[in-house]
Amino acid sequence: MPQKGGRRKVQTPRIDLTPMVDLGFLLITFFMFTTTLAQNKALELNMPNNEPTRAITAFPEESTLTVIPVKNHIFCYYSGLLQDNAPMQATSISKMRGLLQAKKNEVANLPKSFSKNAHLLHVLIKPNSDCTYGDVVNLMDELLINPKPRRF
């Protein structure tokens, strides 16, 4: 029989944190597992050596593109060897992706008689003293966005 006029005893709700602890351990395990599977993405650069060498590094003229970043975010470029009568061409970073893709397609369509090395795009970057560090970084970003060239 209920008491009249009496107060009802209110119990505080009990919170069970066991499922939350399980979820925490599952998340920690997931993040540890996925970070160990992540591969470092580094750009391989072939830098010139300061030591004098007798061996000359040969690049196939047909598959070589030389890019020279200059001031005002302009990139001068030429294919193959620089010839006296052929002027260098200039472009901006926004048009560099199309230029690299066109050169890659040109190199891929070389005759089968060329070596395997000639069927790979070789990009030589020769920064001018007037260019900015950001221009070189933007150029390398464009090279990474495009299908992988052979050398930088």
N, C-alpha and C positions, 0 to 999 in steps of 0.2 A: 504494500500500500504506500503510495507516494506521500511524502510529507507535505503538509500545507504550509505555505509561507516560507518554506526553507529554500536555501540556495542550492542550485545544482552545481556540482563540482565539475569544472571545465578542465579537461586534460590537455596538456600541450601536445601538439602533433609530433610524432617521432619521425625524424628524417634519416633514412638509411642511405649512407654515402658509398656503399659497396659497389653499386653499378658505376658511379662516377669515377671511382679509383680504377676500376677495370677499363673504362673508356680512356682514362689518362694514360695508362700503360700501353694500350693499343695504339694510341696516337704517337707516343714516344717511340714505340717499336717501328711504326710506319715511317716516321720521319728519319729515323736512323738508317733504316733500310734503303730508302730512296736517295738519301744523300750519298751513300756509299756507291750507288750505281751511277750517279751523275759523273760524266766525263768532263775533264777540263777541256775547254775549247780555246786553244792557243793557235796563233798564226805563226807558221814557220817562216822565218826570215833568213835569207842567205845574205849576210853582210860581207862587205869587202874586207879582206885580210890586209893588215898593214905590213906583213912580212913580204919581202920580194920573192916571187916565185917564177919559175921558168915555164911552168905549164900555163897555157892560156885557156880560159874557159870559153868554149865555143857555144854560141847560141845559133840555132837555125834562123837565118834571116827572114824566111817566110812566116815564121810563127812568133816573131818577137815584136812586142809593142813597148816602146819607151815613153814614159810619161814624166813630164817635168813640171811640178807645181811651181808657179811663180806668184808674184804679188797680185793683190786684188781678186783672189779666189779664181784665178784662171789656170788652166792646165794645158800646157803645150804637149803635143805628142807627135810621134812619127813611127812608121812601121819599118822594120828591117834596119838597114844601116842609113845613117843620115848622109844624104848626098848633097853636094854643093848647089845643084840647080833646083832641088825640091825643097820648098819652104816648109817649115813646121806648121802644123795646124793647131788651132786653139779651141778649147771648149770649156764649158762650165761643169761643175760637179753634177748638175741635174741631167746633163746629156751623157755623162761618163758611162752609165749603166748600158745604154743603148750602143755606145761605141765598143765597149768590152764584149757585149753579146754578138755584135756584128763581126768583130775580129775573131771570136771563138768559132763562129759558124764558118768563116773564111778558112781558118786553120783546119777545121774538121773536114772540109771539102778538098783538101789537098790530094793530089794523086797518091795512089797506094805505093808508088815507087819511093816515096819519101820515108824516112825512118820513123820509128815510133816516137822518138823525141821531137820530131818536127810536127807531129800531129797534136802536140800539147802546146797550149798558149803559154808563152814566157813573157812576163810583165816586168820591165825594169823601171824602177822608180829612182829618179835623180832629182832630189829636191834642190831648188835654187836657194840662195841665201836670203832672198826676199820673201819666200813663202812662210806661211804660219804653220805652227805645229798642228792646228786644227785641220788645215787643208790636207796634210799627210794622213792624219787619222781618218778623215772623211774618205779619202781615196782608198785606204785599206779596208774601210767598211764596205765600199762599193765592190772591192775585189772579193770580199767574203760573201756578199749577197749573191753575186754571180756564181755560176758553177766554178768549182775550184780551178784556178789556173795552176800551171806547173810550178813556176817560181815567181818570187817577188823580189 
